[in-house]
Amino acid sequence: MTETFAFACGDCGHVWEASFQVMFFTDPVGQNTQEYVDEAGKALRSPLADAVCPRCGGRKVHVMAPEFADRARAAEHADRPERHHLRLPHRHHDAPRGEPGDPPPS
């Protein structure tokens, strides 16, 4: 059986997908185990536990369902327009303060 996972690096933002062959075994005691084999033929306990970013080597890797990879990849490469934020004075912090008992400013 083949499983595909989508990954996103929390360090550099790189998004990628990888497919793994899932192998099921029953040991001599009767315990069922599974092993994943990556595209290079390397056996892994779990691709989710030991994921490393192929771009930066980062280990802050998040796993997503494969259908979210395209959306994440589009966000990674999207041209973001400049956004300027207008800071309005906050009434409680930026307003002039008087002494207690003074009438409010008009």
N, C-alpha and C positions, 0 to 999 in steps of 0.2 A: 504494500500500500504506500502511496506517496502523499505527503502532507506538505503544503506550502504555507510559509509564515511570512508576514511583512514585519520589518524592523525599522525603527527610527532611532537615530543616535541623539541622546540628550546633550551631548557635548558640541557636535558640529551641525546637527540638523539633517544629516544625510539619511535618506530613506531608501531601502532596498528590500527585495524579496529573495527568499531562498527556499528550495525544495529539498525534502529529505525523504529517503526510503525508511519506512518504519518496519522493523523486524521484530517479530514476537518469538519468544523462547520460553520453554518450560525447563527449569533446572531439574537435577536428579531428585530433589526433595519434593518437587511438584509445584514450586512457586513459578508463577508467570511473570516474566519481565519483558521489557521492550527496549530496543536500542535504535537509535537514529543513525543513519549513514548519510553524510552530506554529499554534495555534488562531486567532491574530490575523492570520495571513497573513504573518508575518515569517519570512524565510529564515534558517536557522542552519546553520553548519558541522556542529555536533553539539550536541544538547540536553544531552549528558552533560558536555561540556567547559565550557560557559558558564552553568550553572544558577545562578539567584539565587532566594533565598527570597522569595516574594511577601508574606510577613508582615513580616519584619524587614530584608530586603535582604541577609541574610547570604550569604556565598559558601562556607561549609563545608557544602556540600550533598552528600548521599550518595544514590546511585541504588540502587533495589531493584527486584526483580521485582514487577509489579503485584499479584500475589496476597499479597505481604507487607505491602502498604499498609494493609489493614484491621486486621491484627494490630498494626502500629506505631501506627495511629490509636487503637486501643483502649487501648494502653499509654500513649499521650499523655494520654488523658482519664480513665484509671482512678483511682478513689478508692483511695489507698494507706493502709492502716491504719498507725497509729503503731506503730513498732517500738522497743522499749526493749531495749537490750543490757546484759546483766549482765556486768560486768567482774570476772573472777575473778583473784585474785593469781597471778602467774606465779612458779613455784617458784624460778627462777634469778634473777629480777630483784627480786622483792618480798620474798623471805625474808630474815630477819636474817642478817647475815654476821658470822662470827667471824674470828679470826686463823688463819693456816695452822697446822695441827696440832691445833686445838681439836676436841673431839668434836662431832659434829653435834647441833643442838638437838633436844630430845625433845618 
